[in-house]
Amino acid sequence: MAASEENNSLFLIFILTMIALPLVPYTILRLCHAATRKTRTIHCQCSVCSRSGKHRKSIYKRISNFSTCSNLTTLLLWVVMVILVYYIKHISRENQPFEPFSILGLGPGASESDIKKAYRRLSILYHPDKNPDPEAHKYFVEFISKAYQALTDPISRENYEKYGHPDGRQGFQMGIALPQFLLNIDGASGGILLLGIVGVCILLPLMIAVIYLSRSSKYTGNYVMHQTLSTYYYFMKPSLAPSKVMDVFIKAAEYMEMPVRRSDAEPLQKLFVAVRSELNLDLKNIRTEQAKFWKQHPSLVKMELLIQAHLTRESDALSSALQNDFKHMLELAPRLLEELMKIAVLPRSPKGYGWLRPAIGVVELSQSIIQAVPLSARKAVGGYSEGIAPFLQLPHFSEGIVKKIARKKVRTFQELRNMTVQDRSELLTQTAGFSAAEAHDVELVLEMIPSITVEITCETEGEEGVQEGDIVSMYAWVTLRRGNGLVGALPHSPLFPFHKEENFWLLLADTASNDVWLSQKVSFMDEVTAITAASKAIQETKEALGANVKEMNSAVREAIEKVKSGSRLVMGKFQAPEEGSYNLSSYCLCDAWIGCDSKASLKLKVLKRSRAGTRGHGAEEGPGAEDGAEEEEEEDEEDYDDYESEYSDDDDHEKEMVSKVANGAAHQRGVSSSEGSGTD
């Protein structure tokens, strides 16, 4: 019995140790992280966002934030550890070693008379004739009598003093950290042991493998269905106009699987009437166009109408059943748009380039969905060269308000941002009719909108020029500035009901050929990861160039300071094309804000590879080179003017592309460059 209890105790100690080894350091790490976490508010503080309740920290949301799978698991393991500690301590008390002197309340070496006196004293307290308590009787028989007998018998006392036990020398015993029922493999315990081995070693791994394989065969790592990627890949075309990106986006398998109920017919008919102007229907043949629209797959019809309801802000009229589908559609939208963007810039041409036109369309659709702005608002109409979409993302703004401030010659979003706070407040309160609180809301959102600048360097490492076939390295520092001083922030999007972090896409593209040479997603939320990546990249680059330790450390420190001040390092490599001059453009596109995109021009001159392996200079000098640069600029402007408007139909005339806020400086080595410009 004692051996059984000892084995059980050892098994519990073993389990306690295995739990404590990872749990204690993990808990300390989480507590330290929570204590040092920045508590600065990064979401919009305007009254519109406050009323939406999306960022409100209610008791339910606080409990929800705490009751994550990780936190609940940690708490449960700590509860198990406390129970194990208490149980092990209780068992250890019951299994105390036999100490006759301690039982009688005597010290080692007590005389025989002292032993008899102690025995008589304890007998008065615990003897069955004196104390009828069964526990007292048990204690007297098992402990007091045995201790008295061990100390009064000369042989037993000699054995105890010599070997530590009244019975003399004891054999060596070794316990095993397993529960006793697993050691008795005969009878019922053997069946339990067999079932445990089969369940833990065979059935459990098999079940996990089946679940994993069934899910991995249907979804990607970004929780997007493989069928969706195949559909996007098939329908993505290089000439896909931004206005047609919606048609590809709604073909996601996740959307096609959403049920279309008979009860949805009447609400969808009403919704069609409300959003008909946004469906690009030919008004001359409206009946034919309507019939053609309703002949589409029911899921496509439903998804397009729900998205248009969100863009036109008509979602309040939806039925309760459609409201659930509407929210599910918006919840899936960000990651579907991200995958659609990756498909657009996926290298497909023989030279390994992606497509610029559909990529811009995907980002613009993402901006419109996050800000709930109609696609038609992005068209350049009247005196608004960039449309009124950037204005509509501001709180309390409407088309009527935009027309009012246009009377004061404020027709672009950048003109509104460039005004002083006082002038802007007077414009909004006196001309637009805003209250002081509403004008303050606008000011808060304008301070949240980022301004982006890009510095790009393209070079062949270790060489002075770029020759055809070289591996060209691009180094780009993307810098973000806000009026409120934040770097990472959540966008103002009160009508988008889910948490959405702003992301940026950096594209190095040739607008004339519609090719994307390089693309990368940039985030400003995780500063630690950005510091690690920038430090590693700078260190590897300096090592390859043979820099000494001092130069390397100085460059790494400089990179860390730039990251902390709001910059991110983006690196990429591409193979230099055939000989010639290329007018490239760097785009930095935000997927959440309208009117803060940045575009800069970059001229890359590729030299013909010399037979002897010597290398020429990529940038020509002298008057002739300057004349050539002017000609290239004129050609670039012509190509830019020919670029089709974002939301014109495929057969419309090409117009000047509208975009971009901050000027991006393009610097180079072995590359001629020019500074791009744009407006919000």
N, C-alpha and C positions, 0 to 999 in steps of 0.2 A: 504493500500500500504506500509506504514511504517513497519507494522507488518510482511508483506511478505518479505521485504528486510532484516529485522532483523533476520527472520528465516533462510533465505539463508546465511546470514553472519555467524550465529551460526553453521550451517551445514559445511561451509567451514573451520571454525576454528576447528571443531571436526575432520574433515578429516586431516587437517594439523597436529594436535596433534598426531593422530594415526600413521601418516607417520614418524613424527619426533622422536617419542619415541624410536623405534628400529634403525632408520637410523643414527641418530647422533652418538650414541656410537659405532655402527658397523663401520662407516666411520673412527672415531678416532682410533679404533683398527686396521683397515687395514692400515692406514697411519703410525701408530707406528710400525707395523710389517714390512712395506716396508722400513721405515727409519733404522731399526735395522737389516735388512736382510743382511746376509753375501754376499759380492760381489766377493768372491774368485772364480776363475774359477775352475770348477770341471770336465771339459771335456778335452779330449786329445788335445794337442797343436801341434801335428806333422803336417807336410805339407800334408800328405795324407788325414787326417781328415779335414784339412782346405779346400782342394780342393773339398772334397765331399759336402761341404756346409751344412751339417746337423746341425752344431752348429753355423752357421753364423747368426748374428743378423742384418738382413736386415731391411729396413723400413717396409716392408710387414709383417715380422715376429714380429717386435715390435708392430705394430698395431694389429696383430693377438693375441699376448700375452695380450695386453690391452683389446681388444674387446672380452673378455670372457663374458659369460652370467651374471656372478656376477657383473663385472665392469659396463657393459652396463645398467643393472637393477639399480645399485646404482646411476649412472649418470642420468638416466631417472627420478628417484624419486627426486633427488635434483632439477632438472629442474621443476618438478611439484610443489615442495615446493616453489621455487622462484616465480612461477606464482601465486600460492595461496596467498603468502604474499603480492604481489603487488595488487592483486584483492581485498583482504580483506582490505588493507589500503585505496584503492580507494573508496570502499563502506563506510568505516568508515568516510571518509571525507564528503561524500554526506549526511550521516545520523548524522551530528553533532547536538547537542541539541540547542534549540532556546535560544539565549542569546541576548536580545535587547540592552543592554548597549554595548556589544562587537560589535554588528552590526553597531551601530551609532558611534563607536570609542570613547566611554565615559567610565569612571570608575563608579563603583557602588556608588549610592547616589548623582548623578549629579542633579543639579537644573533644573527647568523647562525651564529657559532661555537658559541654555547650551544645553538642548535637542532640542529646536527649532532651535538654531544656527547650530547644527550638521545636523539636518534634511534639513535645507535650503542649507547647503553646499553640502550634498550628492545629493539633488534634482538637483542641477546644473550639476552634473556629470551623473546621471542615469535617470532623468525624461525623459519620451518619447518625450516631446517637445524639450528637449535639446540634447538628444542622441538617434538617430534612430536605434541603434543596438538592435535586438530582445532580446539578452541575457541581456542587460542593463535594458530593460523594465521588463523582468521577475524578475531580481534581485530586482528592485525597488518595484514591486508589492508584491512579496512574502516575502521580508525581511525588506526593509527600511520602507515601509508604515506600516507593521504589528508591527515593533519595535516602531515606533513613536506613533502608536495608543495605544500600550500596556503601554507606559510610560506616555502618556499624559492623559489617562483616569484614574481617581482616583481609581476606583474599580479594573481595570486590574493591575494597578501598585501595589496596596495593595496585590492582590492575588499573583503576581509574587514575591514580597518581602517576603511574608509569606510562600507560598507553592512552589516557584520556577517555576510557570507556570502562564501566564496571565488568564487562564480559571479557576484557583483555584485548589483545591485538585484533583489529578488524581488517578484513580484506579490502583491497582497492576496488572502488566502484566508480563507474563512468556513466554519466547520463547522456541521453541523446535528445536534441531539441525537436522532438516530435510528440504530438499528443498520444496518449496511451492507446486510444482505440485504433490508431493506425498500426500499432505494434502487435496487436492481437489479430492476426490475419485469418484465424479460424472462425467459422460460424458467420454471423451477420456482419461482423466487422470486415471480414474479407470481401464480402459483396459491396459494402460501402466503399472500401478502398479501391476496388476494381472500377466501380462507377465513377469515383472521383478521378482516377487516372484517365479513364476514357473521356470523361467530360472536359477536363482541363487540358489534357494533352492532345486530344483529337477533335472533339466536337467544337470547342470554343475557337481554336484557330481556323477550323474549316468554316464556321459561321462568319467570322470576321473576314476571311478571304472572299466568301461569296458576296457579302455586303459591299466590300471594297470594289470587287471586280464589276458587280452590277452597276455601281454608281460611276466608276471610272469609265465604263464603256459608254455611258450616256452623257457625262459632264466632263468639262475640262477643269483645269486647276482653278480657273476664275469663276467656277459655278455657272458656266454657259454651256448649253448643250452642243454636242458635236454636230448635230444636224443643223443648228443655227449657223455655225462657222461654215459648213459646206454651202448653205444657202447664200450667205453673204459673199462667199468667194465666187459663186457662180454669177450672181447678179451685179457684182461690182465691175464697173466699166471705167476705162480711162477718161471717157468723155462725159461721164455722169455729172449732170448739172446739179448744183447744190439744191435746187428746188425738187429734184428727183430723188434725193437721198432718203426722204421720208418713205418713198415707195419700197426701198430696199430694207429700211430699218424695221418696218412693221411685219416683214416676212419672217421674223425670228420664230423658231419652233416653240419657244415658251409662249409667245402670243397666239400662235396657231392652235395650241392645246387648250386655251381658255375657252370655257363653254359659251355657246351662243344659245340662249333660251328663247322660247317663244314669247315670253313676257317682255323681252327686250325690244321687240319689234316697234311698238308704239313710241317708247322713249327715244329710240334711235331715229325714228322718223322726225320727231320734234327737234332733236339735236341736229339733224341734217339741215333743216331749215335755218337754224341759228348760225351754223358755221359754213353754209354753202359758199359764201364769198371767198373762203380760204381754200377751197378744194381744187382750184385751177380748172374749173369747168368752162367750156366754150359757151358763152352766153348766147351766141347766134343759134346754136343747136342745143339749147338747154334741155329739152325733153330727151333727146338722144343721149346726151351726156349723163343725165340722171339715170336713165335706164341702164347705161353701160356701167355706171358706178355701182348700182345695186346688184348687177350680175356677177360682181366679183365674189370671191370666197367670203362667206359670212364673217369669218374671223378677221379678214383684212378690212372689211367694211367697218366692223365694230372697233377695231384698234385705231384706225385712222380717225374715226369720229371722236373717240375718247381723247386721243392726243390733241386734236383740234379744239375740243372742249377745254382742255387745259390751257392751250396757247391763247385762246380767245377769252379765257376766264369765265366760261359758261358752265363750270362743273357743279355749281350749286343746284342746278336744275335737274341733276341726274337722280334716278331712283336709287333706293337703298342697295338693290342688287348690283346695279351698275357702279355705284360708289365703291363697292368692294373690288370689282374688276378694275376700276379706275386707279385705285391706290396700288393694287398689285402691279399694274402696268407701269406706274411711275417708279415703284420700288426696283423693278428690273431694268429700267431705262439706262442708268449710268453705266453699269457694267456691260450692257449690250452695245452702247455707243462706244465704249472703250475698245471692245473687240472689233467693232465695225471700223474704227479708226486704224487699228492694227492691220486689218485686211486691206484698207485703202493704201497704206504705205508699205505693204508687203512687197519685196522685190519680185517683179514678174518679168520685166524686160530682159533682153539678152545681156544688158549691161548691169543688171541688178538694181534697177531703180523702181520706186513706187510711183504713185500717181498723186499729183498735187491738187487737182480740181476737186475730186471727190473727198479728199482729206479735209480741205477747207469747208466743204459742205457739211461733213460730219460734225466738225467743231461748232459750226454755226447752228446746226440743229440742236446740239447739246446746250449751247448758250440759251437758245430760245426756250427749251424745255425747262431748264433750271429757273429762268427768270419769268416764265409764263408770258412770253411775248410772241405775237403772231409773226409768221415768216414774211407776210406781206409788208410788215412794218420795216423790213430791212431794205425795201426797194428805194432807190433814189428817185424821189418825186418832188415836183415843185422846186422850192428853193433849198430842199434838204438833200445835200449831196450824199449823205450816208444813211438817209432814212430817219425815222423817228424811234427806232427800236432802242437805242441807248437811253433815251429819255424815259421810255416806259418802264425801265427797270428801277427807276427811282420811286420812292413812296409818294403817294398822293398825285402822281403825274398821270395825265390822260392826253388823248389827242387834242382836246380843246385847250389844255394848259400849254401844250407845245406851240399851238398857233398863237396864243396870247404872248408868250415870251419872244416869238419870232418878230413881233412888231417892234421890239427893242433891238433888232438885228442880231439876236442870238439864235443862230440856225444850225450850229453844230454842237455836239456834246463837249468837244474840247474847248469851245468858247465859253461854255457854262463853267467848266472846271477851272479855266484860267482866270475867272473873275475873282476879285477879292471877296472875303467873307461878307463884308459890309455891303458891297455892291450887289452881291448875289442875294442877300437877305432882302434888300430893297426891291429887287426885281421880283422875287417870289411873293413878297407880301403886298406890294403896291400894284404890280402888273398882273401876276397870276392869281391874286386873291387868297394866298395862303395865310393861315394864322401863324403866330410866332412859333408855336409848337410844331406845326407842320414844316415850317422852314428849317427848324432845328433837326427834324428827322432827315430831311434832304441833306443837310450838312453832315450828319453822322454817316450816312451811306457814302457820300462823296469821299469822306476820309477813309472809308474801307476799300474803295476801288483802287486796285494796284496800278502803278506805272512801271513798265518793264523796259529795261535797256539791255542790249546784247552786245558783247565784245567778242568777235570771232577771230581766231588765228588759224590759217590753213598752211601747213608746211610739210615738207618731207624731212623727217628727222635726220639731222647730220648733213644735210645738203642745203645749197643756197637757192636752188630753183626747183621747179616741178617739171619733170619729163613724163611723157606718156608711158603708162604702165607702172608708174611709181605708186607706192602705198602712201597716200596723203593722210596726215593726222589733223583732225579738227579739234581745236580747244575753244570752247565757248564759255564765257562767264555771263550767266544770266542774273541780273540784279533786279530786285523788287523793292519798291518804295511805296509806302502808304502815308497819308496825311496824319494818321493816328499813331504812327511809329511801329505798328505790328509788322511782323514778317509772315508768320503763318496765321491764317485766319479762315473763318467760315464765311462764305458769301452771303450777302443779303438776298434771301430767296423765301419770302414768307408764304408763297403759294406752292412751293415744293415741299411736301410734308415730311421729307426724310432728311437725315443727316447727310450732307454732301461736302466733301473737301474740294477745294479748288485745285485743279491740276493744269499744267501748262505743257504744250507740245512744241518742241523746237524742231523745225524743219529746215534743212538746207536743200533748196530746190532751184530748178531751172524753169522759170515761168514760161519761156518761149516753147520749150519742148514738153511741158507738163510733167516733168520728172522730179521725184523726190530722191535726192542722193543720200541723205541721212535723216533719221528721225529718232527722237527720244522723248520720253515722258519725264517731266520735271515736277518735283513737289517741294514745297517750302515748309512742310509741316514737321519733318523730322530733322532737327539740326544735328543730332549726334551722328546719325547715319551719313549725312552730307559731309561732316567733318572727316569721318573715317575714310569715305570714298575719295575726297579731294586730297587728303594727306597721302594716301596710298598711290594715287595716280601721279601726283607731283614727284613723290620719291622715286617711283619707277622710271619716270621720264628723265629725271636728273641723273639717275644711275646709268641709264642707257647713253646719256650724253657725256659721261665720264666726269661729272661734277664731284668735288670733294665734299667731305662731311659738313663743313661749315656752310658752303653754298646750299647744300641740300636742306639742312635744318632751317636756314633762313627762308628758303622758298616754301617750306612746309608751314612755318609760322605765319608767313604772309598769306598763304592760302586759308589757313584756319581763321585768321582775322577777317578775311573777305567773306567767308561763310557766315561767321557770327554777325557780320554787318548786313546780311541779307542777300548774299550772292550764292549761286550754285554753279559748280563746275560740270560741264557736259563735254564728254569726249567721244570721238568716233573716228573711224578709219574708212576710207574708200579708195578705190583704185582710180588713178588719173586716167581720163579718157584719151582719145587720140589728140594730136596736136591741134591747137587752136585757142581762141579766147572765148571764155564763157562768162556770161552775165548772170551770176547766181543771186539768189535772194535768201535771206534767213528770216523765217517766220517764227515768232513766238506767240502761240495762240492759246488763250485761256478757255477752258471748257465750261466756265460758270459765269463769267462777266461778259457783257457786250460793250465793245468800244475801248478795250484796253489792250488790244493786240498790237504787236510791234513788228515792223518789217524794216530790214536793212539790206542794202545792195552790197554785193561782193563780186569783184572781177577776178577771175582765175585765168591765168595764162599758162597753158601747157606747151612745153617745148618738145621738139622732136628729139627722140633718143639718139644720141651721137654714137657712131660706130665704135670709137675708141673708148667709150665709157666716160668721157669728160662731160662736164655739165655746164650749161650756160646759165645766164641769169634770167629769172622769170619776169622781172620788171624792166622794161626798156627805159632808157634815159634820153634826154634831149628833146628838142622841139618836135621831132617826128613822132616820138612816143606820146607826147601830149596831144598832138593832132589825132593820133590813133585812138587815144582814150576818149577824146570828144566824140569821135565817130561811133565808138562802142556805146557811149552814153545815149547818143541819139537812137541807135538801133534798139537799145534796151527800153527807151521810152516808147518807141513804136510798138514793141512786143507787149509792153504793159498796157498801152491803150487798146490793143486788140483783145485783151483778156475779157472773156464774157462776164457780164454782171452776175452776181451770186444767185439771184432769183429770177432771172429771165428764162424764157422757154428755150428749148434747144435750137429752134429755127429763128430766133430773134437776132438782130444785129449785135455784134460784140460791143461792149461798152467798157469804160474805165472801171477797174476793180476798186471798190470802196473798202477802206479798212484803216486800222493801225493807229496807235497813239504816239508812243515815245519813239524818238529817233534812236536807232541802234547803230553804234559805231563799229565798223568792221575793220579790224587791223589784221595785218598779214606779214608774212615773211616769204618772199618769192611769189607773192600774189598781189596784183594791183587791186585796189579797193576804192569804193566810194561810199559815202554816208547816205543811207536811205532816210526817207521822210514819210510821214503819214499823219493822219489825224484820227482822233477817236471816232 
